[in-house]
Amino acid sequence: MGIYLVSATAGDWFGDVEGYDEGGHGALAVALDAELRQRGLAPYTSVPEKTDLVRGSGRSFEEKLAPPMEGFGALCREHLSEQESGLLLTWSVLVPLSLDEALRLPVENAYADETTVAGAPQVLAVAERLAAAIRLPVDVIPEACDNLDLTMWFLERAAEEAAAARPGPWAEDLDAAFYVALYLRAAQHSLRRGCPITYC
């Protein structure tokens, strides 16, 4: 049990839309496309199809929000503006589109009565700022996050060993560093694969 951050495939995203299985985000996909059209933007239709899970391939994203978030919230308040913190902490769905602002859509999800959609380029820019501020060793933390790789790296001894070998502000609060890495990798994955990232 718990909250996971996962990538969505075409079947997930267009679920309940003709030609796709039921139980997906079809209502959200329709609402987002309507909002994009109102803003003069193209609809979001190029969502990748499901592929077989191959650990380490980087074709899917699945991580668990396991550590406490208090330190991460404090980190955001220290290094980010209120608007930047809001962007990073309040989205429900991340899409690989450049959005000037997060879009609040009247579509219910598992955790709220409406869904907030943020653009991956904007979230990535904020996450990169935090990563730079704490000197996160992005060259050693997992890039492929398809089978809780990042979560387990931080929960097991790998993060502690890396902190001993690569000391710095990031090593002072590994729980906070986990969330910086999580949002960084989520935004990177969304852009690389062209897929939505959602909570479940």
C-alpha distance (Angstrom), angle and dihedral (degrees) to the residues before:
residue distance angle dihedral
M1 . . .
G2 3.78 . .
I3 3.78 138.4 .
Y4 3.79 120.0 -51.2
L5 3.78 132.5 -168.9
V6 3.80 109.0 -142.4
S7 3.78 141.3 169.0
A8 3.81 118.6 -112.7
T9 3.79 124.2 -136.7
A10 3.80 126.3 -151.2
G11 3.79 89.7 -93.2
D12 3.80 90.8 53.7
W13 3.77 95.4 43.1
F14 3.79 99.0 45.4
G15 3.80 95.5 36.9
D16 3.81 111.4 143.9
V17 3.81 88.0 25.4
E18 3.80 116.4 111.3
G19 3.79 111.5 -83.2
Y20 3.80 96.0 24.1
D21 3.79 135.0 85.7
E22 3.78 121.5 -91.9
G23 3.77 122.5 -105.3
G24 3.79 100.8 53.3
H25 3.79 136.1 108.4
G26 3.79 96.5 -78.8
A27 3.80 95.8 132.4
L28 3.80 90.1 50.6
A29 3.81 92.3 47.6
V30 3.81 90.2 53.3
A31 3.82 93.0 45.8
L32 3.80 92.4 48.0
D33 3.79 93.3 49.7
A34 3.81 90.3 49.8
E35 3.81 90.6 51.5
L36 3.81 91.9 47.1
R37 3.81 91.5 51.3
Q38 3.82 90.2 51.0
R39 3.79 87.6 55.7
G40 3.79 92.5 49.1
L41 3.80 93.2 -107.5
A42 3.78 129.5 131.5
P43 3.81 117.9 -101.7
Y44 3.79 118.5 -101.0
T45 3.80 105.1 -112.8
S46 3.82 107.0 135.9
V47 3.81 98.9 91.7
P48 3.83 113.7 151.1
E49 3.78 120.2 -113.7
K50 3.79 121.5 -115.8
T51 3.80 116.9 -81.7
D52 3.78 131.4 -169.5
L53 3.79 114.2 -85.5
V54 3.78 110.7 -103.1
R55 3.78 110.1 176.8
G56 3.78 111.8 -124.9
S57 3.81 94.2 15.3
G58 3.79 94.7 107.9
R59 3.80 92.2 -137.9
S60 3.80 94.5 122.5
F61 3.79 136.0 29.9
E62 3.79 126.9 -138.5
E63 3.78 125.7 155.7
K64 3.81 133.0 153.6
L65 3.78 124.0 -129.0
A66 3.79 92.4 -132.3
P67 3.85 109.8 143.0
P68 3.82 120.8 72.3
M69 3.82 114.2 -91.3
E70 3.81 102.1 -146.5
G71 3.80 94.1 99.7
F72 3.78 91.6 47.6
G73 3.79 91.2 52.6
A74 3.79 89.8 51.5
L75 3.80 90.2 48.7
C76 3.80 90.7 53.3
R77 3.80 91.7 50.0
E78 3.80 90.7 50.0
H79 3.80 98.9 48.1
L80 3.81 107.5 22.1
S81 3.77 137.9 60.4
E82 3.80 118.5 -112.8
Q83 3.79 89.9 -104.1
E84 3.81 92.7 50.8
S85 3.79 92.1 47.3
G86 3.79 89.8 49.6
L87 3.78 91.5 51.6
L88 3.79 92.7 51.3
L89 3.80 98.1 41.9
T90 3.80 105.7 38.0
W91 3.80 108.7 48.0
S92 3.79 119.8 112.6
V93 3.80 96.8 -170.7
L94 3.78 131.1 25.5
V95 3.81 118.4 -153.0
P96 3.82 129.8 -172.9
L97 3.80 92.7 -115.6
S98 3.78 130.5 106.1
L99 3.81 106.6 -114.6
D100 3.79 123.1 179.9
E101 3.79 89.0 -147.5
A102 3.78 138.7 5.1
L103 3.80 112.8 -86.8
R104 3.79 118.6 -131.6
L105 3.78 108.7 -152.8
P106 3.83 126.2 -170.9
V107 3.79 93.3 -122.2
E108 3.80 120.1 119.4
N109 3.79 119.6 -128.7
A110 3.79 133.7 -177.5
Y111 3.82 92.7 -81.9
A112 3.81 108.0 29.5
D113 3.80 145.5 22.8
E114 3.79 91.3 -114.3
T115 3.78 135.6 33.8
T116 3.80 124.5 -126.4
V117 3.79 114.0 -152.6
A118 3.80 120.0 -162.2
G119 3.79 131.4 -172.6
A120 3.79 116.2 -111.2
P121 3.85 94.3 -138.4
Q122 3.79 90.9 57.6
V123 3.81 94.1 44.7
L124 3.80 90.2 46.8
A125 3.80 91.7 53.8
V126 3.81 91.4 53.0
A127 3.81 93.2 44.6
E128 3.81 90.1 49.9
R129 3.81 89.8 53.7
L130 3.79 90.8 53.5
A131 3.80 92.0 45.1
A132 3.80 90.0 53.0
A133 3.81 92.3 46.0
I134 3.80 93.0 56.7
R135 3.83 94.6 33.7
L136 3.80 92.1 -121.1
P137 3.83 108.2 -163.9
V138 3.79 95.3 -125.8
D139 3.79 91.0 173.3
V140 3.80 92.6 67.2
I141 3.81 104.8 35.2
P142 3.84 114.9 89.3
E143 3.78 117.6 -86.4
A144 3.81 97.4 -172.2
C145 3.80 105.3 70.2
D146 3.79 100.6 174.7
N147 3.78 101.1 119.7
L148 3.82 108.3 27.4
D149 3.80 89.1 -75.1
L150 3.80 93.9 145.2
T151 3.80 93.6 42.5
M152 3.79 93.2 51.3
W153 3.82 92.0 44.0
F154 3.79 89.1 59.7
L155 3.80 97.8 37.6
E156 3.78 95.5 48.3
R157 3.81 128.2 52.4
A158 3.82 98.9 -79.2
A159 3.81 94.5 85.9
E160 3.81 92.7 46.7
E161 3.79 91.2 49.5
A162 3.81 91.1 48.1
A163 3.82 90.0 48.4
A164 3.80 90.2 54.3
A165 3.80 91.6 48.5
R166 3.82 96.4 39.2
P167 3.83 106.8 31.8
G168 3.76 120.0 -174.4
P169 3.81 141.9 114.3
W170 3.80 91.0 -56.6
A171 3.80 90.8 62.4
E172 3.81 93.1 56.5
D173 3.82 92.6 74.5
L174 3.79 113.8 18.7
D175 3.81 92.1 179.8
A176 3.80 90.6 59.0
A177 3.81 90.7 43.4
F178 3.80 89.0 54.0
Y179 3.80 91.7 60.1
V180 3.78 92.9 46.1
A181 3.81 88.3 52.9
L182 3.82 91.9 43.4
Y183 3.79 95.7 55.3
L184 3.79 91.9 40.0
R185 3.81 92.7 53.3
A186 3.82 93.1 41.1
A187 3.81 92.2 55.6
Q188 3.80 91.9 44.1
H189 3.79 91.1 50.2
S190 3.80 93.0 48.3
L191 3.80 90.9 53.6
R192 3.80 95.6 41.4
R193 3.81 95.1 48.9
G194 3.80 98.2 29.4
C195 3.79 91.0 -128.1
P196 3.81 137.7 130.0
I197 3.81 120.5 -107.5
T198 3.80 116.4 -147.2
Y199 3.79 140.6 175.3
C200 3.78 118.1 -114.3
